[in-house]
Amino acid sequence: MAHRPARGALGAIRKTPGTGTFTIIAEPESPLYGMPAHHASLDEALAAIEQHTGGVCELNHDLKD
C-alpha cells in the first residue's frame, strides 16, 4: 500500500492462513499505525484504511512478499 501524497509505504495487508481474515501490518511511522489490524474480509480492511486516512486505498499488486 502506498499513500499517494507522500508516496511512502503505509504497510501491507496479509491474508491470515486458515482463517480467511486479513491483517493490516502498518509501518511504524505511517498513518495506519495504531489502527485496528484484523478484518473479516479484504474489502473491510480496505474500507477501514480509507476511513482512517480519509482517502482512497488501492492495492499495489506488483508488490508481493
SULRA-V615199 format. One line per field, one symbol per residue. ss: DSSP state (H for helix, E for strand, - for the rest). phi: phi as a letter, one per 20 degrees, with the letter a starting at -180 (. if undefined). Layout:
# SULRA-V615199
ss->???
phi->???
This chain:
# SULRA-V615199
ss->-EE----EE-EEEEE------EEEEE-----------EE--HHHHHHHHHHHH------------
phi->.cegfeldfeqbdcffgndmeccedefgdefefnegedcfbfgffffffgffembfdcfdffecd
